[in-house]
C-alpha cells in the first residue's frame, strides 16, 4: 500500500494514519507457507519536527509446523513497525536505518513485508516442552513413551552395567 505524504511533509506535528490488510500467502518460509491468513497492518506516519516517523504494527495468525514433533499448530503474531522516512540521505552511514520516499510516497506494504520476514522465528515449537519424535520408531513422545529401549554407547556399556548393579 502506497501512502501519499504530501500533506504532512511541510507540516511539523501532522500525521497520517494507515490501516489495511495484506496478503503474504505466497511467502514461502522453510518449505512452508505460514501466512495463510491476511495480515492486518495499522499505524501512523508523523512529522516530528521535520523528521518523518512511521510507527505501527502488523498482526496475523500463522499456520506453522513444529520442528520437533511435526504437529501443525496456529500462533498469533504481532510485529512492531518502525521506520524513519526521508526524501534524501544526508550521509551514507545511516542508509540502512532510513527508508527513502518515492517522490512524496512511501510503500508501507513493503516496510511491513520486510519487518514480517525479519521477525520470523527460525525454529517453531508447538510448546516449549515439546519432546519431539522417537529417533528409532518415529512415535510422538508428547503422547507418552514409545517403548523403544534406549541405546547405550558401546564405549560406555561397562559403566552402564556398573550403574545397574545393586549395591
N, C-alpha and C positions, 0 to 999 in steps of 0.2 A: 504494500500500500504506500503510495507516494503521498506525502503531506507537503502542501504549499505553505511556506513560512514567510511569505512576502509581507504580511501584516505585522508580524512581531519582530522582524529583523531591525527596523529602525525604532522600536518602542520598548525601552527597558521596562521590565516588570510585566510585560504582556505574556500571555501564554495561549497555547492551542492544545485542546485535548484530542486524543485519538482513542478509538475503540473499534476493533474489527476481529473477524475470525480468519484464521489462516490454515491452509491445508498443507501438511507435510507428510501425507500418507505415502508419497513416493520416496521418502527419505529412507535409505537402507543403512542399518547400523548393525554390524557384526552378523550379517546374513539375515537379519530380521527387519521388519518394518514396524517399529514400536509406536509411531504416531498415527494410530488408526483413527483417532478422534480429532475433531477440529481443535486448533489451538486458539484460545481467547487471548488477545493482546490488547492491553489498555495502558493509558498513561497520559503524560503531557510533555510538551516542549515549552520551556520557559526561557525568556530573555532575562538573564541575570546580569544586569549592568553591562550589556553588550556581548556577553558570552551566552551561547545557546546551549541549554542543558536538556537532554531527553531523559526522562525517568518514567519507569513503568514496570509492568510485569507481564509475563506470558504464562498461562496455566492450561493444563490439559490432563487427561488420564492416559498413561502409557500402557500398552499391552506388551508385557515382557515375558521372557522365559528364564527360569532360574538357572544359573550357571553350574550349580551343584547337582540338583535333582531333576532338572529339565521340566519342571512343572510350570504351566502357564499361569500368570497372575497379572493383576492390574495395579498400578500405582499412580496416585495423584502427584503431579509435579507442578511446582511454581518456580519460575525462573525470574530473577530481577533483571530489569533492563536499565542500563545507564550508559549514556554516551555524550561526549562533548562534541558539539557541531560547529563547523567553521566554514566560511566561504573560501578561505585560502589558508595555507600553512605559513606561520611566521618563521619557523625553523624546521629542519628535517628531523630533529631529535625526538619530537613528540608525535611524529606522524602515525604511530601505532595507536595512540590514545585518542586521536581526533578523527571524526567522520566528516569528510568533505561533502558540502552540499552540491547538488547538481543544479546550478542556477540558484533558484530560491526554494528548491525542493529537497526533501530527504526521503529515502526509501526505508520507512520504518519496518516494513516486512523483511527486508534483507538484514537489518540490525537484529530483529527478533530471531530470524533463522540462524544467524551466526551465534548469538547468545545461547540458543537452544542446543545447537550442536556442541558448543564448548562446555555446556553444563551436563551433558550426558555422562552417566557413570560408565566406566569400562567393565565393571562387574555388577551383575544384577542377582540379588538373592531374594528368594521368597520370604525368608526370615533370617535374622542374624544367626540363629542357632540351627540352620539347615544342616542336616547330616550328610546329604548327598546320596549317591548311589554306591552299592557294594561293587568293589573293583572286580570281584570274581563272577557273581551271578547277575549283577545289574539291578538288584532289588532296591526300592526306595527305602533307605534306612530311617526316614522320618515316620514310616508306618510301623516300625518295630525292627528287631534284629532279624537277619535273614537266615541264620543257621549255618552259614559258612564258617569253617574253622579258620582262625587267624593263622597266617603263615609265619613261621619263625625263621628269621635269617639263620642259615646254617652256621654262620660264624658265631652266633650267639646261642646255639642249641644247647650246649653244655650248661651255660648259665641258666637257661630256662628250666633245665632238669633240676638244677640245684634249688631254684626257687619253688619248684613243685614238690620237693621232698618235705615230709613232715619233720618237725624239729624234735 
